[in-house]
Structure formats: structure tokens, C-alpha cells
Amino acid sequence: MFDKKSYTLYKFHKQLNQSFQNKRELLECALPALRNLFKLDRVYFFDWQQERALLSLKMMCKKEYCMDMQEDISVLNEPVFLKQLLQNGIAESTDLSYPAIYVLVKWERPSVELKSGEVHNFMQEKVGVLRLERFRKNRVFSEQEKELIKALGEEISHNLRNTEIDQAKNQRLNISTALNDLSTIFASSLRLNDGLELILKGVQKYFRFDRVRLYLTDSEGSKIKSVLGVDISGKVTQQDGKTLPAGEENLLKEVFDSMATYRANRSVIYIPLKVQRNKVGFLAFDNILSRRRIGYMDFISLQQFASQMALSIDNARLFERVQELSNYDELTKLPVRRYFNEKFAEEIYRSKRFDLTMSLIIMDIDWFKQINDGYGHQIGDWALKEVSRVIRTSLRQTDVPCRFGGDEMVIMLPRTNGEEAKIIAKRLKDRIGAITLPERYTEGKEVHLSISQGISSFPFDGQTPDVLLEKADKALYVVKQNGRGSFAVYREVADQVVS
């Protein structure tokens, strides 16, 4: 047979023997149960900040409801009360005119910390205090009631520990799942910038930051190259590192010098992105508008995620670099034919859709075979490099040059008609004509390079890549037949083309 104390404990245990989402939900069940068992007028729960000797009120229960409360009560000047509470686990109030007792509640909660870049898990002791009140002076708490209340306090402590452990596990699982999903999205993105945008949107949405920013460095890791940001509205912004506000350009050094130590009173944190010794960039998370403190658990999770993100960005950059190198000719540093054909087809489509003009120049170096045979392939390569250098530095940003094969090169000129293309062709003719072969290879003779160029224009000379290339090539043939070193537009020399 159960005695009254055992029966009450069992009944209380049954009420709390369920899964709670968090501490608040547990207290909403436990405090009313205490109120009913002991016919209390009010029950309070405080977090005890022992180092500051403060009782921080969190919840109050009266009648049939509980409410969240916020109030700090100092017990620094009550040494007798503190000593009694710590020694016995229970103490009677000395400052109220009606019966009230305080009960100590101790439990452990999972916590994490960073030490030398390593994440350490540990159990942190937490202390709380229950205050039970009866407003009628003659309804004092008996010794039997005090013993039972202490036992029930221990039951609450046990359940608080279990609830905190479950909550921490669920929180970590949810964060891991969310970050893993974001990593999967990032890994499946075809372009680096698209993947980064999805990552930032996901982090902002999941952690509910006011703003998330990613600062990327240049290849040396010494300067901020670009900034990608997402704010609470979901708006994406992109900024060049050269246009950063005064002060922000120094962030790179500050972040890596401080190693992003967490400060609990801050609503902004910075986390460096580093792969071995390479500085990839850094992440910035802030709640400057809402003034919400960024939790330490969030910081730890993002710190761990940052290492994965840094490696992914570094790999993506390397892949893009390899792709970029595969699109360019090693000798001339000009795009290769495959890459040019893709851009050419895209520009034809754009020109047709928006009724735009476009021109094409085909050129080759005059008497290139004789240069190779007479002065050697080393000088032939030198000539190709010099001509390519002039081409790269003489064109507009929208123009696309290409090494088509051997000494033959092609240039696509978007939104350019035949007359405008002739201006560019003349500029190339004059600048390349000023190049002289090194005299040590020509026995002191001044040997100048020259080029011949054929031009075709969309839509006048053709409306497909093949036809435009064919017409430009025929115009080039006419130039060669007439002495080389010049240029011509196809429709102006069409009558000279041999069928």
C-alpha cells in the first residue's frame, strides 16, 4: 500500500511523465499541479543567477493559468536565507506577511563550447527556485508538506534535465538537417553564385537573422572581392569590394585576427571561412534591427557549417578556374573555338529576338608560314602572343575574340554594324602593324607584322553562324588576293568573290 507521500509523488510523476518541447511547457504542467496539490494561491519559478545573487522571475501561476514574467530580485543582502536554502534545499520567506516557502531546483543541461577551434560538449549545472504562496496567515506550511514539496522539487529537477536533453537533441537534429539540406542544394547548383544565394537565403530563413552577408576574397585572400547579402525581406544584394563603405574594407583583417570569438551581448557575429591557410572570406550575421541576441548554439552550428561552406566555395572556385582555363588557349590566352561557338550561337539568338545588329571579323597574320620557317617556331609563337595581346587590349568588354586555329582568329562584335566593325578593324590593323619582330632574330632588319581581315554583318550578310563565318572568310580571301594587310566587309566586295 502507498502512503500519502508516496501516492502524491506517484501521481505527480504520472502528470509529468510525458514529452515536453521545452522548459516552459514543462513548467506550465508542473506549476498548476503543485498549486492544486497544496491549495496554493500562487506559484513562481525563478532562474537563479548565483554569481550575481539574483532570482530572475520567469513564470507565475495562479488560479487556472500561468503567465511569463520578467523581474530580477536581488538576494545579496540575505545571507541567512541563502545559507538555509543552499543547505536544506528549502527556506521560508522572511519578507512577506503571509506564508511562503522557497524550494531549490537543480538540474543539468547539455552545453557546447569552442576550445582551440574544437567543439566540446559538456553538462552545465542550472539552478532554479520555486516560490509557493498562501495568502491566509493561518495556512502555514507543515513540516510534512515541506518534505513532500522538496521531493516534488526533485521530481521537477529530474524532468527538467530530461526535457533540456531532448530539446538540445531536437535542436541539433533540426539544425543539422537544415544545414545538410542547404549543403546539398549548394552542391547541386551549377553556378557558384546561384548556390551561394540559395545558402544565404536558407540560413537567413532558418535562423531568422535580420541580415546575412558573405564576404568573398580575391585569389590571394588579401582583399574583399565581393559581398553577397540577404535581408529579412528576402532581398538579395551584391556589392563589389571596391565600393564598400569606409571601415568595412578593414573587416577582413579584424575577423581573421580575432578568430570570431563569440560575445553573448552582441547582435552581430563574424565567422571566418578558411581552407588550410587560404582565406576564402567570412560570413556576417546580424540582428541590428531587432536587437535579438544571437544564441551561442546558433554560433556553434554556424561555425561548424562554415568549415564545410569554405571547402565547398574553394572547390567551386577551383572547378570554375579549371573550366575557365579549358575555355582559353594556353598560348594566346584567347577563348577556344568551342567556347566561341557557344557565345556566337547565343548572340545570334539575341540579335534575332531583339532586332539587333552584329558583326564578325576573321583575321590571320600575313605571311605567318614564312615567319615560322624563316625565324623559327619560337618567333612564330611570340608573334601569336603579341597579336593576341593587342586584340585583348583593343576590344570592348562585350566583344568576344577567339583563336580559331593556327594563326586564324575570329572576333564577335555584338550590336555592331559593318561601318562600326571597320573602325575596330582599322584600329587592330594599325596597332598590330606597329609590332616589329625582335631584331636579334632578323639580323637587324625592321620586320613589321600585318594582318588581313574579313568582315560580315548580321542580318545583312547572313543570319546563321555558318553563313556569317563563310561570308567573313570570303571577304578575307578577297583582301588576300588584293595584297593583304587590309580589311573588307563582305557585301562591299561580294562582286569580287569567286564562286
Backbone torsions as a table, in degrees:
resi	resn	phi	psi	omega
1	MET	NA	135.2	174.1
2	PHE	-74.9	137.9	167.3
3	ASP	-80.5	176.7	-174.8
4	LYS	-61.6	-41.5	-179.0
5	LYS	-64.2	-46.8	-179.1
6	SER	-63.4	-40.1	-179.6
7	TYR	-64.9	-42.5	179.8
8	THR	-63.4	-43.6	178.0
9	LEU	-61.1	-43.2	180.0
10	TYR	-63.6	-43.4	-179.8
11	LYS	-63.4	-42.3	179.2
12	PHE	-65.6	-42.2	178.1
13	HIS	-59.9	-42.8	179.7
14	LYS	-61.9	-38.2	179.6
15	GLN	-65.8	-36.2	-178.2
16	LEU	-92.0	-5.8	-176.2
17	ASN	-79.6	68.7	178.4
18	GLN	-153.3	170.1	-178.4
19	SER	-89.2	127.2	178.4
20	PHE	-111.9	144.5	-179.3
21	GLN	-70.2	-34.4	-176.6
22	ASN	-160.3	178.5	-177.6
23	LYS	-62.1	-40.1	-178.0
24	ARG	-60.2	-43.2	-179.1
25	GLU	-65.6	-37.3	177.3
26	LEU	-64.4	-45.7	-178.8
27	LEU	-64.8	-32.7	178.0
28	GLU	-65.1	-21.0	175.9
29	CYS	-92.0	-41.8	-173.6
30	ALA	-73.5	-41.7	-175.4
31	LEU	-66.1	-45.7	176.0
32	PRO	-61.8	-34.0	178.5
33	ALA	-63.8	-42.6	176.0
34	LEU	-62.4	-43.4	-178.7
35	ARG	-59.1	-42.3	-179.2
36	ASN	-72.1	-39.4	-177.5
37	LEU	-63.8	-38.9	-173.7
38	PHE	-111.8	11.4	177.6
39	LYS	50.7	55.3	-177.8
40	LEU	-89.1	156.2	174.0
41	ASP	-88.7	-37.5	177.6
42	ARG	-149.0	148.3	174.3
43	VAL	-131.3	134.1	179.6
44	TYR	-119.1	153.4	169.9
45	PHE	-126.3	129.5	179.0
46	PHE	-119.2	144.3	162.5
47	ASP	-86.7	135.2	-178.4
48	TRP	-102.3	115.1	174.8
49	GLN	-92.5	89.9	-171.2
50	GLN	-62.3	-39.1	-177.0
51	GLU	-64.7	-24.4	179.3
52	ARG	-107.8	0.8	-178.1
53	ALA	52.7	48.7	-179.0
54	LEU	-122.7	136.4	167.9
55	LEU	-99.8	116.6	-178.3
56	SER	-101.1	107.8	-178.1
57	LEU	-65.3	130.4	-178.7
58	LYS	-117.6	-35.5	-176.0
59	MET	-151.7	146.0	176.7
60	MET	-133.1	137.2	-179.5
61	CYS	-124.2	127.3	173.8
62	LYS	-145.7	153.6	-175.7
63	LYS	50.7	-118.1	-173.9
64	GLU	-112.7	15.6	-176.8
65	TYR	-142.4	159.3	175.4
66	CYS	-117.5	149.9	177.4
67	MET	-139.8	147.1	175.6
68	ASP	-72.6	139.7	-179.6
69	MET	-133.2	154.7	176.0
70	GLN	-136.5	111.6	177.9
71	GLU	-162.5	135.4	177.8
72	ASP	-104.4	129.4	179.3
73	ILE	-118.2	120.9	179.8
74	SER	-81.5	132.5	176.5
75	VAL	-118.5	22.2	-177.5
76	LEU	-63.2	-33.5	-176.7
77	ASN	-96.3	20.6	179.6
78	GLU	-125.2	66.5	-176.2
79	PRO	-63.5	-36.0	-179.2
80	VAL	-65.0	-44.1	179.3
81	PHE	-62.3	-45.6	-178.3
82	LEU	-62.4	-44.9	-178.8
83	LYS	-61.6	-43.0	-179.8
84	GLN	-64.8	-42.7	-178.6
85	LEU	-65.5	-42.2	-178.2
86	LEU	-71.6	-37.1	-178.1
87	GLN	-76.5	-44.1	-173.0
88	ASN	-101.0	-15.0	-177.2
89	GLY	79.5	-0.3	-179.9
90	ILE	-153.0	143.6	-179.8
91	ALA	-150.9	146.1	178.4
92	GLU	-88.0	146.6	178.7
93	SER	-68.3	140.7	178.6
94	THR	-112.2	-1.3	-174.9
95	ASP	-121.3	11.1	178.8
96	LEU	-115.2	153.8	-177.6
97	SER	-91.1	3.6	179.8
98	TYR	-134.4	162.7	-175.8
99	PRO	-61.7	129.9	176.6
100	ALA	-154.9	139.1	177.4
101	ILE	-129.4	151.2	176.5
102	TYR	-108.9	137.8	-179.4
103	VAL	-126.3	131.0	-179.2
104	LEU	-79.6	135.5	177.5
105	VAL	-126.4	119.9	-180.0
106	LYS	-121.3	139.0	175.8
107	TRP	-153.9	175.0	177.8
108	GLU	-119.2	145.3	176.6
109	ARG	-129.4	145.2	178.7
110	PRO	-66.6	137.3	177.3
111	SER	-138.6	163.0	178.8
112	VAL	-133.9	155.3	174.6
113	GLU	-149.9	157.2	177.6
114	LEU	-100.9	127.4	174.4
115	LYS	-131.4	116.1	-179.7
116	SER	53.9	39.9	177.2
117	GLY	81.3	-4.2	179.7
118	GLU	-100.2	142.7	178.6
119	VAL	-89.8	125.4	179.6
120	HIS	-117.1	130.8	177.0
121	ASN	-98.6	140.0	177.4
122	PHE	-154.5	164.9	177.8
123	MET	-98.9	122.8	-177.6
124	GLN	-102.7	130.6	179.6
125	GLU	-74.1	134.6	175.5
126	LYS	-122.0	147.6	-178.5
127	VAL	-129.3	134.3	175.9
128	GLY	-130.9	168.7	-179.6
129	VAL	-137.2	133.1	172.7
130	LEU	-99.2	139.5	172.0
131	ARG	-122.6	121.9	-177.6
132	LEU	-110.2	130.3	-173.9
133	GLU	-126.6	141.2	168.9
134	ARG	-126.4	127.0	-172.8
135	PHE	-77.3	-24.1	-179.5
136	ARG	-82.7	128.4	-173.5
137	LYS	-62.7	-30.1	-176.7
138	ASN	-83.9	-0.2	-178.8
139	ARG	-101.1	58.9	179.6
140	VAL	-70.5	159.2	179.4
141	PHE	-83.7	126.7	179.3
142	SER	-77.4	166.0	179.4
143	GLU	-64.4	-36.3	177.9
144	GLN	-63.5	-41.6	178.7
145	GLU	-64.1	-39.7	-179.7
146	LYS	-62.7	-42.2	178.8
147	GLU	-63.2	-40.8	179.7
148	LEU	-67.7	-41.1	179.4
149	ILE	-63.1	-40.1	176.0
150	LYS	-59.8	-42.6	-179.9
151	ALA	-64.8	-40.3	178.7
152	LEU	-68.6	-32.9	175.6
153	GLY	-62.0	-38.8	176.9
154	GLU	-65.9	-35.9	176.8
155	GLU	-64.9	-40.9	176.8
156	ILE	-63.5	-41.1	178.4
157	SER	-57.9	-46.6	-179.6
158	HIS	-60.4	-42.5	-179.2
159	ASN	-72.4	-32.9	176.0
160	LEU	-63.1	-42.1	178.7
161	ARG	-60.2	-48.6	-179.3
162	ASN	-62.6	-41.4	-179.8
163	THR	-64.7	-42.9	179.6
164	GLU	-64.1	-39.0	178.4
165	ILE	-64.9	-45.4	179.1
166	ASP	-63.0	-42.1	-179.4
167	GLN	-63.5	-42.9	179.6
168	ALA	-63.6	-41.4	178.7
169	LYS	-62.6	-46.0	-179.9
170	ASN	-64.3	-40.2	179.8
171	GLN	-63.0	-45.9	179.9
172	ARG	-65.5	-39.0	178.7
173	LEU	-64.3	-44.6	179.7
174	ASN	-63.2	-43.0	179.6
175	ILE	-65.1	-44.9	-179.8
176	SER	-61.7	-41.9	179.0
177	THR	-63.8	-45.0	-179.1
178	ALA	-63.5	-46.6	-178.6
179	LEU	-68.8	-34.1	176.7
180	ASN	-66.0	-41.1	177.1
181	ASP	-62.0	-41.7	179.0
182	LEU	-64.6	-39.6	179.0
183	SER	-64.4	-38.5	178.9
184	THR	-64.7	-42.7	177.8
185	ILE	-61.6	-43.3	-179.1
186	PHE	-62.1	-45.3	-177.6
187	ALA	-65.1	-28.7	-177.2
188	SER	-89.0	-6.1	-179.4
189	SER	-74.0	135.8	-177.5
190	LEU	-74.0	-31.0	-178.4
191	ARG	-118.9	141.7	-177.4
192	LEU	-56.9	-48.2	-175.5
193	ASN	-63.7	-38.6	178.0
194	ASP	-62.6	-43.2	179.7
195	GLY	-64.3	-41.6	179.8
196	LEU	-63.9	-39.7	179.4
197	GLU	-62.8	-43.4	178.9
198	LEU	-64.1	-40.7	178.6
199	ILE	-60.4	-49.4	-177.2
200	LEU	-64.5	-40.2	177.7
201	LYS	-62.0	-42.8	-179.2
202	GLY	-65.7	-43.9	179.2
203	VAL	-64.1	-43.6	179.6
204	GLN	-61.6	-43.5	-177.2
205	LYS	-69.0	-42.5	-175.3
206	TYR	-72.1	-46.2	-175.9
207	PHE	-89.5	-7.6	176.2
208	ARG	59.6	39.9	174.6
209	PHE	-74.7	152.6	174.5
210	ASP	-66.1	-36.2	-176.9
211	ARG	-155.9	141.8	175.6
212	VAL	-126.8	131.2	179.3
213	ARG	-131.6	145.5	176.2
214	LEU	-120.2	119.0	177.0
215	TYR	-100.3	119.6	178.8
216	LEU	-105.0	141.8	-178.3
217	THR	-94.9	170.4	172.9
218	ASP	-76.1	-179.4	-174.1
219	SER	-63.1	-27.3	178.9
220	GLU	-85.7	-12.0	-178.7
221	GLY	73.1	20.7	-175.8
222	SER	-104.4	-17.7	-178.8
223	LYS	-136.4	153.1	174.9
224	ILE	-78.0	121.7	-177.0
225	LYS	-89.8	-42.3	-178.7
226	SER	-156.6	160.3	178.6
227	VAL	-130.5	125.5	176.9
228	LEU	-113.9	128.5	-176.0
229	GLY	-134.0	152.3	174.9
230	VAL	-134.0	130.0	179.2
231	ASP	-105.7	-175.6	-172.7
232	ILE	-64.0	-22.6	178.2
233	SER	-82.9	-6.6	-177.6
234	GLY	89.3	1.1	-179.4
235	LYS	-71.3	133.9	-180.0
236	VAL	-102.2	132.2	177.4
237	THR	-124.7	146.9	177.6
238	GLN	-132.7	136.3	-173.9
239	GLN	-138.4	139.5	175.9
240	ASP	-76.1	140.4	-179.0
241	GLY	-59.5	-25.5	-178.5
242	LYS	-71.9	-19.3	-176.4
243	THR	-105.2	17.1	179.9
244	LEU	-65.4	146.3	176.7
245	PRO	-60.4	157.0	179.7
246	ALA	-56.8	132.5	179.4
247	GLY	102.5	-37.9	-177.4
248	GLU	-71.0	-24.6	-179.6
249	GLU	-68.8	-15.5	178.3
250	ASN	-91.0	-2.8	-176.8
251	LEU	-61.2	-36.5	-175.9
252	LEU	-55.6	-49.8	-179.6
253	LYS	-65.6	-42.9	-178.3
254	GLU	-61.9	-43.2	-177.6
255	VAL	-64.7	-46.8	-177.0
256	PHE	-75.3	-24.8	175.9
257	ASP	-72.9	-38.6	-177.6
258	SER	-84.1	-15.2	-176.2
259	MET	56.4	28.0	172.0
260	ALA	54.9	48.5	176.1
261	THR	-65.8	142.2	-175.4
262	TYR	-83.1	134.4	175.4
263	ARG	-122.4	118.6	-171.2
264	ALA	-64.0	-23.4	-176.5
265	ASN	-92.1	8.7	-177.1
266	ARG	-101.8	147.6	175.0
267	SER	-105.8	13.5	175.6
268	VAL	-135.2	132.5	173.6
269	ILE	-132.1	149.9	176.8
270	TYR	-121.5	136.4	179.1
271	ILE	-127.4	120.1	-178.8
272	PRO	-71.5	148.1	174.8
273	LEU	-111.5	115.2	-173.2
274	LYS	-141.5	136.5	174.2
275	VAL	-119.8	109.5	-172.0
276	GLN	54.4	-116.1	-179.7
277	ARG	-99.4	0.6	-177.2
278	ASN	-86.1	124.8	176.1
279	LYS	-85.9	107.9	-179.3
280	VAL	-81.0	-34.7	-177.8
281	GLY	155.9	-154.7	175.4
282	PHE	-157.2	157.2	178.8
283	LEU	-103.7	144.1	176.4
284	ALA	-127.5	127.2	178.4
285	PHE	-121.8	132.7	179.4
286	ASP	-144.1	153.4	172.4
287	ASN	-125.4	47.6	-175.7
288	ILE	-63.9	-36.9	-179.4
289	LEU	-73.9	-49.8	-176.1
290	SER	-80.5	-19.9	-179.1
291	ARG	64.4	20.4	176.5
292	ARG	-77.3	135.6	177.2
293	ARG	-71.8	138.0	177.8
294	ILE	-83.5	121.2	-175.2
295	GLY	-66.5	151.4	-178.3
296	TYR	-64.9	-35.4	179.2
297	MET	-64.0	-39.0	176.4
298	ASP	-62.9	-42.4	179.5
299	PHE	-60.3	-46.9	-179.7
300	ILE	-60.5	-45.9	-178.9
301	SER	-61.6	-44.5	-179.7
302	LEU	-69.3	-32.5	177.3
303	GLN	-63.1	-44.0	179.3
304	GLN	-68.1	-40.3	179.9
305	PHE	-66.1	-33.3	-177.4
306	ALA	-61.2	-36.8	179.8
307	SER	-65.0	-38.7	176.0
308	GLN	-66.7	-41.9	-177.7
309	MET	-65.4	-41.0	179.2
310	ALA	-60.7	-42.9	179.7
311	LEU	-66.0	-40.1	179.3
312	SER	-64.7	-42.2	179.0
313	ILE	-65.3	-42.4	179.7
314	ASP	-62.6	-42.8	178.4
315	ASN	-65.3	-41.4	180.0
316	ALA	-64.4	-40.5	177.2
317	ARG	-62.6	-42.5	179.3
318	LEU	-63.2	-42.5	179.1
319	PHE	-62.7	-44.3	179.2
320	GLU	-63.8	-36.2	178.3
321	ARG	-65.2	-42.9	177.6
322	VAL	-63.1	-43.5	178.4
323	GLN	-61.4	-41.8	-179.5
324	GLU	-63.8	-43.3	179.4
325	LEU	-64.3	-35.2	-180.0
326	SER	-70.6	-17.2	178.9
327	ASN	-90.2	-3.5	-175.7
328	TYR	-123.3	143.8	176.9
329	ASP	-73.9	130.5	-174.2
330	GLU	-63.9	-38.5	-175.8
331	LEU	-74.0	-49.8	-172.8
332	THR	-94.5	-13.9	-175.7
333	LYS	63.4	19.6	175.5
334	LEU	-97.1	153.8	175.7
335	PRO	-56.8	150.1	178.6
336	VAL	-85.4	172.3	-173.3
337	ARG	-61.8	-41.7	-178.3
338	ARG	-59.7	-47.9	179.8
339	TYR	-62.2	-42.9	-179.9
340	PHE	-61.4	-43.2	-179.1
341	ASN	-59.1	-37.7	178.3
342	GLU	-64.7	-47.6	-179.7
343	LYS	-65.7	-36.2	-180.0
344	PHE	-63.6	-45.6	179.5
345	ALA	-64.0	-39.6	178.1
346	GLU	-63.3	-41.6	-177.7
347	GLU	-70.4	-35.8	175.1
348	ILE	-60.5	-46.0	179.4
349	TYR	-60.8	-44.4	-179.2
350	ARG	-65.0	-40.9	-179.2
351	SER	-65.0	-39.9	178.0
352	LYS	-66.2	-44.3	-174.8
353	ARG	-66.6	-39.2	-174.4
354	PHE	-108.2	12.7	176.3
355	ASP	55.8	55.6	-178.8
356	LEU	-109.8	160.0	173.7
357	THR	-94.7	162.2	178.8
358	MET	-160.2	144.5	179.4
359	SER	-127.3	160.9	-177.8
360	LEU	-133.5	133.8	175.8
361	ILE	-117.2	127.8	169.8
362	ILE	-110.7	131.5	-179.5
363	MET	-138.2	158.2	166.0
364	ASP	-144.7	164.0	-178.2
365	ILE	-82.2	127.1	-178.9
366	ASP	-65.3	136.2	176.1
367	TRP	55.8	37.7	-177.6
368	PHE	-66.9	-36.6	178.8
369	LYS	-62.2	-40.1	179.9
370	GLN	-66.8	-35.0	176.9
371	ILE	-63.3	-46.3	178.7
372	ASN	-61.6	-46.9	-176.7
373	ASP	-71.5	-36.5	-175.0
374	GLY	-82.8	-34.5	-174.8
375	TYR	-117.6	-6.9	178.1
376	GLY	101.0	157.0	-176.8
377	HIS	-66.7	-25.2	178.0
378	GLN	-62.6	-41.9	177.5
379	ILE	-71.6	-34.4	175.9
380	GLY	-60.4	-43.6	177.3
381	ASP	-64.8	-39.9	178.7
382	TRP	-60.0	-42.7	-179.9
383	ALA	-63.5	-42.2	178.0
384	LEU	-61.4	-42.2	179.6
385	LYS	-63.6	-42.6	-178.3
386	GLU	-66.8	-42.9	178.1
387	VAL	-63.1	-42.0	179.3
388	SER	-64.5	-39.1	178.4
389	ARG	-60.7	-44.2	179.0
390	VAL	-63.4	-41.5	179.4
391	ILE	-61.3	-47.6	-177.5
392	ARG	-62.3	-34.5	-176.2
393	THR	-92.7	-3.4	-176.0
394	SER	-108.0	-8.4	-174.9
395	LEU	-98.9	165.3	175.4
396	ARG	-79.6	165.4	-177.3
397	GLN	-64.5	-28.3	-177.4
398	THR	-84.2	-14.1	-179.1
399	ASP	-75.3	148.5	-178.1
400	VAL	-124.0	106.8	175.9
401	PRO	-88.9	168.1	-178.4
402	CYS	-161.0	142.3	168.2
403	ARG	-87.6	111.2	-172.4
404	PHE	-84.0	-24.0	-179.9
405	GLY	153.3	135.9	-179.0
406	GLY	58.4	-125.6	177.2
407	ASP	-99.9	8.8	-178.9
408	GLU	-88.3	132.4	-179.6
409	MET	-131.3	150.7	-177.4
410	VAL	-127.5	141.8	177.9
411	ILE	-129.8	126.4	175.2
412	MET	-96.5	130.2	-176.7
413	LEU	-119.9	90.7	-179.6
414	PRO	-63.0	148.2	176.7
415	ARG	52.5	42.0	-176.3
416	THR	-133.7	126.4	176.7
417	ASN	-89.7	-178.7	-175.8
418	GLY	-61.3	-42.5	-179.2
419	GLU	-64.6	-41.2	178.3
420	GLU	-67.7	-35.4	177.9
421	ALA	-64.7	-34.4	178.8
422	LYS	-66.3	-32.4	177.3
423	ILE	-64.3	-43.2	179.1
424	ILE	-67.5	-40.0	179.4
425	ALA	-62.4	-40.5	179.1
426	LYS	-65.8	-40.3	178.4
427	ARG	-59.9	-44.5	178.3
428	LEU	-64.2	-42.6	179.4
429	LYS	-58.2	-46.8	-176.9
430	ASP	-68.4	-43.7	-176.5
431	ARG	-70.9	-39.6	178.2
432	ILE	-72.7	-32.3	177.4
433	GLY	-65.3	-18.5	178.8
434	ALA	-83.9	-7.5	179.6
435	ILE	-79.1	129.8	175.8
436	THR	-116.9	144.0	177.0
437	LEU	-67.6	148.2	178.1
438	PRO	-55.9	126.7	-173.5
439	GLU	-63.5	-23.8	-179.6
440	ARG	-67.0	-17.5	177.7
441	TYR	-100.1	-11.4	-175.9
442	THR	-112.0	15.2	179.5
443	GLU	56.6	40.2	175.4
444	GLY	83.8	-4.1	179.5
445	LYS	-78.5	146.2	177.2
446	GLU	-91.6	103.6	-177.9
447	VAL	-109.7	115.2	179.9
448	HIS	-93.6	148.9	171.5
449	LEU	-84.6	156.7	172.5
450	SER	-148.4	158.2	-179.3
451	ILE	-131.4	153.4	172.3
452	SER	-114.2	141.2	-174.7
453	GLN	-135.3	137.5	173.3
454	GLY	-116.7	139.4	-174.1
455	ILE	-123.9	136.9	169.8
456	SER	-130.3	154.5	-177.3
457	SER	-130.7	143.7	173.8
458	PHE	-95.0	134.1	6.2
459	PRO	-100.2	4.3	-170.8
460	PHE	-66.7	-41.5	-175.9
461	ASP	-97.3	-9.6	-179.9
462	GLY	167.1	162.3	-177.0
463	GLN	-127.9	11.3	176.0
464	THR	-131.0	156.7	179.4
465	PRO	-55.9	-45.2	-176.8
466	ASP	-62.8	-43.7	-178.0
467	VAL	-67.3	-42.8	179.8
468	LEU	-63.7	-40.4	176.6
469	LEU	-64.6	-41.4	-179.9
470	GLU	-64.0	-44.2	-178.7
471	LYS	-67.5	-40.2	177.6
472	ALA	-64.9	-36.9	179.1
473	ASP	-67.1	-37.1	178.0
474	LYS	-68.6	-38.1	176.4
475	ALA	-64.8	-37.6	176.7
476	LEU	-62.7	-40.3	179.9
477	TYR	-62.6	-39.2	178.7
478	VAL	-64.1	-42.6	178.7
479	VAL	-59.4	-43.5	-179.7
480	LYS	-65.1	-37.3	-179.6
481	GLN	-68.0	-24.0	-176.9
482	ASN	-100.8	19.1	172.4
483	GLY	112.6	-4.1	177.4
484	ARG	67.8	179.0	175.8
485	GLY	71.4	17.9	-178.2
486	SER	-139.3	-163.6	-179.7
487	PHE	-147.9	160.8	-179.7
488	ALA	-157.3	147.1	174.1
489	VAL	-93.0	137.2	-171.6
490	TYR	-54.2	-49.5	-173.0
491	ARG	-66.7	-18.1	179.0
492	GLU	-84.7	-18.2	-179.0
493	VAL	-123.9	14.0	-175.9
494	ALA	-56.7	-32.4	-178.7
495	ASP	-71.3	-13.2	179.4
496	GLN	-95.0	-6.4	-177.2
497	VAL	-75.2	129.2	178.6
498	VAL	-82.6	125.3	-177.5
499	SER	-69.7	NA	NA
